[in-house]
């Protein structure tokens, strides 16, 4: 995919039941993280748009679709929701690149700001792993530490995989 070519996403409405989950989705979510997503959508609303191909296949947002259909949220399969749709048929390479980019969370946390400005929040509930925040003591770290895999970088989008 030529990096000079950009995709102008269009906001449209689609029925939830017509949105298809891709079998190629490289991301998974734990039950606790899913429950937090459901809680977030139920309390904060659906505002992070699902990204689709023109034939309604999800590029980014599979878990959001599942969460919208959870009874705790209150949507019905026949409800229409705003989504972002590709303006044309994407090549397989573009589709896969966009999927990885949409699922690759970039950036690093500024721990000073988190500690000083967000200390009243349950940051673990917000999705930041306790191990990352240093809430576990050294003993627990040793028990939960996993061997580090060598990371690779996606040649198309630069995301670590």
C-alpha positions in Angstrom: 0.0 0.0 0.0 1.4 3.4 -1.0 1.7 5.5 2.2 0.8 8.6 0.1 -2.7 7.3 -0.5 -5.2 8.1 2.3 -8.6 6.7 2.8 -11.4 9.3 3.3 -13.7 7.5 5.7 -17.4 8.3 5.4 -19.7 8.4 8.4 -22.9 6.4 7.6 -25.5 4.5 9.6 -25.8 0.7 9.6 -28.0 -1.8 11.4 -26.1 -3.7 14.0 -27.3 -7.0 12.7 -25.9 -6.2 9.2 -22.4 -5.6 10.5 -20.1 -8.7 10.1 -17.2 -9.6 12.3 -14.1 -10.5 10.3 -12.5 -13.8 10.9 -9.1 -12.1 10.4 -9.4 -10.0 13.6 -6.0 -10.3 15.3 -7.1 -8.9 18.7 -8.9 -10.7 21.6 -10.3 -9.4 24.8 -10.6 -10.8 28.3 -14.0 -11.2 30.0 -13.1 -8.5 32.5 -12.0 -6.1 29.7 -15.2 -6.9 27.8 -17.3 -6.2 30.9 -15.5 -2.9 31.3 -16.3 -2.1 27.6 -20.0 -2.9 28.1 -20.0 -0.7 31.2 -18.3 2.2 29.4 -20.7 2.1 26.5 -23.7 1.8 28.9 -22.6 4.9 30.9 -20.6 7.0 28.4 -22.5 6.1 25.2 -21.4 4.7 21.8 -18.9 7.3 20.6 -15.9 5.4 19.2 -17.1 4.4 15.8 -16.8 1.0 14.3 -14.8 1.0 11.0 -16.2 -1.0 8.1 -15.5 -2.1 4.6 -18.2 -1.1 2.1 -19.7 -4.6 2.4 -20.1 -4.2 6.2 -17.1 -6.2 7.4 -15.5 -4.8 10.5 -12.0 -3.5 10.2 -12.0 -2.1 13.7 -14.6 -2.5 16.4 -15.6 -6.2 16.7 -15.8 -6.0 20.5 -17.8 -2.8 20.3 -20.4 -4.6 18.1 -20.6 -7.4 20.6 -20.8 -5.0 23.5 -23.7 -3.0 21.8 -25.7 -6.2 21.7 -25.1 -7.0 25.4 -28.4 -6.6 27.3 -26.7 -4.3 29.8 -26.2 -1.7 27.0 -29.7 -1.8 25.6 -29.3 -1.8 21.8 -31.3 -4.1 19.6 -29.9 -5.9 16.5 -32.2 -3.8 14.3 -30.9 -0.5 15.7 -28.9 1.7 13.3 -25.6 3.1 14.6 -23.2 5.6 13.1 -20.1 3.9 11.6 -17.1 4.8 9.5 -17.1 3.2 6.0 -14.3 2.9 3.5 -15.2 4.9 0.3 -14.2 2.0 -2.0 -13.3 -1.6 -2.0 -10.0 -2.0 -0.2 -7.3 -4.3 -1.4 -6.6 -7.2 1.0 -3.4 -5.6 1.9 -5.1 -2.3 2.7 -7.8 -4.1 4.7 -5.2 -6.0 6.8 -3.0 -2.9 7.2 -6.0 -0.8 8.4 -7.0 -3.6 10.8 -3.6 -3.8 12.4 -3.4 0.0 12.6 -6.8 0.3 14.2 -6.0 -2.4 16.7 -2.5 -1.1 17.5 -2.6 1.1 20.5 0.2 3.6 20.2 2.0 5.9 22.6 3.3 5.6 26.1 1.8 6.7 29.4 3.2 9.7 31.3 3.2 8.1 34.8 3.7 11.5 36.5 0.6 12.9 34.9 -1.3 9.6 35.6 -0.3 9.7 39.2 -0.9 13.4 39.8 -4.0 14.1 37.6 -5.8 10.8 37.5 -5.1 9.3 40.9 -8.8 9.3 41.8 -9.6 6.9 39.0 -9.4 3.1 39.1 -6.8 3.1 36.3 -6.9 -0.7 36.1 -10.6 -0.5 35.4 -9.9 2.0 32.7 -7.8 -0.6 30.9 -4.2 0.0 32.2 -2.7 -3.3 33.4 -1.8 -3.2 37.1 1.7 -4.6 36.2 2.3 -1.6 34.0 1.3 0.8 36.8 3.7 -1.0 39.3 0.9 -1.9 41.7 2.3 -5.4 42.2 5.2 -5.9 44.5 8.4 -7.6 43.3 7.1 -11.0 44.6 4.0 -10.9 42.5 5.9 -9.6 39.5 8.1 -12.7 39.5 5.0 -14.9 39.6 3.2 -13.2 36.8 6.2 -12.3 34.6 6.2 -14.0 31.2 9.2 -14.5 29.0 9.5 -11.6 26.6 9.1 -12.4 22.9 11.1 -10.6 20.4 8.9 -8.0 18.8 8.6 -7.5 15.1 7.5 -4.4 13.3 4.8 -4.4 10.6 6.5 -3.2 7.4 3.3 -1.5 6.3 2.2 0.5 9.3 5.1 0.3 11.7 3.1 -1.4 14.5 4.9 -3.8 16.7 3.6 -7.4 16.4 
